[in-house]
């Protein structure tokens, strides 16, 4: 039974680390420090991009899977290799650091909790980083060396500790045990999170205390994030960002801009905080609708033109049906234009001496034939094809005509025969 207290303590630690449910109050200092303990001693630029990337948990899972399949790539070469992936640029940048991606890929719940905390409480998260760094500095674990440069400054009475690579072109990811590096942990019921690599992993190390540094990662532009500790936000170095993110360049006139979360890369993961949901959920839905609209192409038509094309297709079908079999070559009740053109002088004199009623009847029949001819000239043209495809989905054109013939009515005749006669003479 000697194992029971240790088992219970581990269980309590997992329960304490779990993210609050929807609508629950914000995380306290003890929960934030517990969550950030494994990464608070990373260089500022790397830490900022871990926080940004954690707000896209689905993308993090994807880059972790990719990294396992490309163990030979790191640094700028790895980031260039994922440029065609649909991930957020902050996630792409992590491909440069396989050990970091490995740890995040093994702990998806922690990643999501970290991202929720950063979106809900960004200033509190940054304050937690500073508390932990100060603890590590007091414990003698955090200091400048050949791998990193640690600077301390005062800001409105508060101590700000910054960490940067000793060489801007080589980044070392520190490896440490959070249960020892911070000295005496101030929250016994909230022990620091610790996610060491499993035994046999290429990233495993036997650490007892302090920081260890593995092989440096050569970079030029992979790290483009950074902290503005005064304003408690994350900034983007636009020049470095654009140099590496060739497919998603930022079009701005200044070198440093404030980072903003892009909900279009959130996937289906819900937001935890009510305020965060209100800020980003509508943007995400709108983005998904725009993407769906782009995939749908132009089949849906353009604004009011859709209704106009529908009415045109219906009018064509009605006129085609009303023309009757004679117009399709099956009778002589409506003479084609070629038959009328050779009638001669005697036929013209007879027509002029006909009664007014007969003239009007002839004009009606000629109008029907001419209208049919004019309308059907465009049946196989682009406008008709767009009308059918836009308004009837996958329905074929013959099906459209069959549907309309069941309810079609003959078009109303023109008001007088003079106009029809003029139109007929013009065709000669």
Secondary structure, 3 states (H helix, E strand, C coil): CCCHHHHHHHHHHHHHHCCCCCCCCCCCHHHHHHHHCCCCCCCHHHHHHHHHHHCCHHHHHHHHHHHHHCCCCCHHHHHHHCCCCCCCHHHHHHCCCHHHHHHHHHCHHHHHHHHHHHHHCHHHHHHHHHHHHHHHHHCCCCCCCCCEEEEEEEECCEEEEEEEECECCEECCEEECHHHHCCCCCCCCCCCCCCCCCCCCCCCCCCCCCEEECCCEECCCCCCEEEECCCCEEEEEHHHHHHHCCCCCCCCCCCEEECCCCHHHCCCCCCCCHHHHHHHHHHHHHHHHHHHHHHHCCCCCCCCHHHHHHHHHHHHHHHHHHCHHHHCCCCCCCCCHHHHHCCHHHHHHHHHHCCHHHHHHHHHHHHHHHHHHHHHCCCCCHHHHHHHHHHHCCCCHHHHHHHHHCCCCCCCCCCCHHHHHHHHHHHC
